[in-house]
């Protein structure tokens, strides 16, 4: 009788190395969860901002000489300014949580080592944002406000809401602009950009920076525009260095 072939042992299934792709509904659910966490952090930060809102308003009005040099016209103007400042304070306090949730959603499926890299990037993102805010407050505003309020020799006494909207918009967008090195580092990490390409395109970057400076700069004089272009250009070359580090790794 012919021998029966011996059964070959079956290889046990191996664990997948990477996470399997998830569907659209799972992406939406994860986005909803991370947005909810960010909104809760923003709410807690805003609640904390309510306790220090008056002090922050006084701090923001220092470049123009204090609240005595401002005026309110509408009945709800003071309350609206107070709430806007409290919300901005809450956003700054919630920045670490917001940045973490944003990076974890964008960079999904990270290894433990890459997750530690994200955690390291969060303090850098907060420091860069605060650096941009400090630059706009301590460097740009002391030069821009005298120019704006003394132009043509006409005495100017701005409205409280107009002044606060102006200064908070400037601080916010300067803080966002200072995130350029970190953004370029992440893009270079995923091989989307390279340091060599960024270095070759510096002329185009100079034009884009000039346009951004013209939009953000509160005045039309070239001095304040140059004050903004100089750090943005320095940040661009710093971004090239970050991209080189990311490409090498």
C-alpha positions in Angstrom: 0.0 0.0 0.0 1.3 3.4 -0.8 2.3 5.5 2.1 0.2 8.5 3.0 2.0 11.8 2.8 2.9 13.2 6.2 0.9 16.3 7.1 3.1 19.4 6.8 2.9 21.6 9.9 1.1 24.8 9.3 2.9 28.1 10.0 1.1 30.1 12.6 -0.1 33.4 11.3 2.2 36.3 12.0 1.2 39.6 13.6 1.0 42.5 11.2 3.9 44.9 11.5 1.9 48.0 10.7 -1.6 49.1 11.5 -4.1 48.1 8.8 -5.7 51.1 7.0 -8.9 52.2 8.6 -12.1 53.3 6.8 -13.6 56.8 6.4 -16.0 56.3 9.4 -13.1 55.4 11.7 -11.2 58.5 10.5 -14.2 60.7 11.2 -14.7 59.1 14.6 -11.0 59.7 15.5 -11.2 63.3 14.3 -14.4 63.8 16.4 -12.7 62.4 19.5 -9.6 64.5 19.1 -11.6 67.6 18.4 -13.7 67.0 21.5 -10.5 66.6 23.7 -9.2 69.9 22.2 -12.4 71.7 22.8 -12.5 70.5 26.4 -8.9 71.7 26.9 -9.9 75.0 25.3 -12.9 75.3 27.6 -10.8 74.7 30.7 -8.2 77.1 29.5 -10.8 79.8 28.8 -12.3 79.3 32.3 -8.9 79.9 33.7 -8.5 82.9 31.5 -11.6 84.5 33.0 -9.8 84.8 36.3 -6.9 86.7 34.7 -8.7 88.4 31.8 -8.6 91.8 33.4 -4.8 91.6 34.0 -4.2 90.4 30.4 -6.3 93.3 29.0 -4.1 95.7 31.0 -1.0 94.0 29.8 -2.1 94.2 26.1 -3.0 97.9 26.4 0.5 98.8 27.8 2.0 99.5 24.3 -0.6 102.3 23.8 -0.3 103.7 27.3 -3.0 101.8 29.2 -6.8 101.7 29.2 -6.9 105.5 29.8 -5.9 106.1 26.2 -8.8 104.0 24.8 -12.5 104.5 24.7 -15.6 102.4 24.4 -18.7 103.3 22.4 -21.1 100.3 22.5 -22.6 99.1 25.7 -21.4 95.5 25.3 -18.0 96.5 24.0 -16.1 96.0 27.3 -17.7 92.6 27.9 -16.9 91.5 24.4 -13.3 92.5 24.7 -13.0 90.7 28.0 -14.4 87.5 26.6 -12.1 87.7 23.5 -9.0 88.1 25.7 -10.1 85.3 27.9 -10.6 83.0 24.9 -7.1 83.9 23.6 -5.7 83.2 27.0 -7.4 79.9 27.1 -6.1 79.0 23.6 -2.5 79.7 24.8 -3.0 77.6 27.9 -4.5 74.7 25.8 -1.8 74.8 23.2 0.1 71.7 24.3 -3.1 69.6 24.3 -4.3 71.0 20.9 -0.9 70.5 19.3 -0.7 66.9 20.6 -4.1 66.0 19.3 -3.4 67.5 15.9 -0.1 65.8 15.5 -1.5 62.4 16.6 -4.3 62.6 14.1 -2.1 63.6 11.2 0.7 61.2 12.1 -1.5 58.2 12.9 0.0 54.7 13.5 3.3 55.9 15.0 5.8 53.6 16.6 6.7 54.2 20.3 9.9 55.9 19.2 8.0 58.2 16.9 5.4 58.9 19.6 8.2 60.1 21.8 9.3 62.4 19.0 5.8 63.9 18.8 5.9 64.5 22.6 9.3 66.3 22.1 7.9 68.4 19.3 5.0 69.8 21.5 7.2 72.0 23.7 9.1 73.2 20.6 5.7 74.2 19.0 4.6 76.1 22.2 8.0 77.8 22.5 7.9 78.9 18.8 4.4 80.2 19.1 5.2 82.2 22.3 8.4 83.5 20.6 6.3 84.9 17.7 3.9 86.4 20.1 6.7 88.0 22.1 8.3 89.4 19.0 5.1 91.0 17.9 4.5 92.5 21.3 7.9 93.7 22.3 9.4 94.6 18.9 6.7 95.3 16.3 4.0 97.1 18.4 6.4 99.7 20.0 7.3 100.7 16.5 3.9 100.4 14.8 1.6 102.1 17.4 3.4 105.5 17.5 3.4 105.6 13.7 -0.3 104.8 13.5 -1.5 107.0 16.3 0.6 110.1 15.3 0.2 109.8 11.5 -0.5 113.3 9.9 -0.3 114.8 13.4 -3.9 114.1 14.2 -4.6 113.0 17.7 -6.0 109.4 17.7 -7.8 107.7 20.6 -8.8 104.2 19.4 -11.7 102.2 20.4 -11.0 99.4 22.9 -12.5 96.7 20.7 -10.7 97.9 17.6 -7.3 98.0 19.4 -7.7 94.6 21.1 -8.8 93.0 17.8 -5.8 94.5 16.0 -3.3 93.4 18.6 -4.6 89.9 19.2 -4.8 89.2 15.5 -1.2 90.4 15.1 0.0 88.3 18.1 -1.9 85.2 16.9 -0.6 85.2 13.3 2.9 86.0 14.3 2.8 83.0 16.6 1.5 80.8 13.8 4.2 82.1 11.4 6.9 81.2 13.9 5.8 77.5 13.6 7.5 77.3 10.2 10.7 75.4 11.3 8.7 72.7 13.1 6.3 72.3 10.1 9.2 72.0 7.7 10.8 69.4 9.9 7.7 67.2 9.9 7.4 67.6 6.1 11.0 66.7 5.7 10.6 63.7 8.0 8.0 62.3 5.6 10.2 63.1 2.6 7.8 65.7 1.3 10.4 68.4 1.2 14.2 68.3 1.3 16.8 70.8 2.5 18.4 70.9 -0.9 15.1 71.9 -2.6 14.3 74.6 0.0 17.8 76.1 -0.4 17.3 76.2 -4.2 14.0 77.9 -3.9 15.1 80.7 -1.5 14.3 83.4 -4.0 10.6 82.3 -4.3 10.5 82.0 -0.5 11.7 85.6 -0.2 8.8 86.8 -2.4 6.3 84.8 -0.4 7.7 86.2 2.9 7.4 89.7 1.5 3.8 89.1 0.6 3.0 87.6 4.1 4.8 90.5 5.8 2.8 93.0 3.8 -0.4 91.3 4.9 0.5 90.9 8.6 2.3 94.2 9.1 0.0 96.7 10.7 1.5 99.6 9.0 2.4 100.4 5.4 5.9 101.8 6.0 8.9 99.7 4.9 10.6 99.8 8.4 7.9 97.7 10.1 7.7 95.5 7.1 11.4 94.9 7.3 11.1 94.2 11.0 8.8 91.3 10.2 10.6 90.1 7.1 13.9 89.7 8.9 12.8 87.1 11.5 10.6 85.2 8.9 13.6 85.0 6.6 15.8 83.8 9.4 13.1 81.2 10.3 13.2 80.0 6.7 16.9 79.3 6.8 16.4 77.7 10.2 13.8 75.5 8.6 16.4 74.4 6.0 18.6 73.3 8.8 15.8 71.4 10.5 15.0 69.8 7.1 18.6 68.7 6.7 18.6 67.1 10.2 15.3 65.3 9.4 16.6 64.1 6.0 19.8 62.8 7.5 17.9 60.8 10.1 
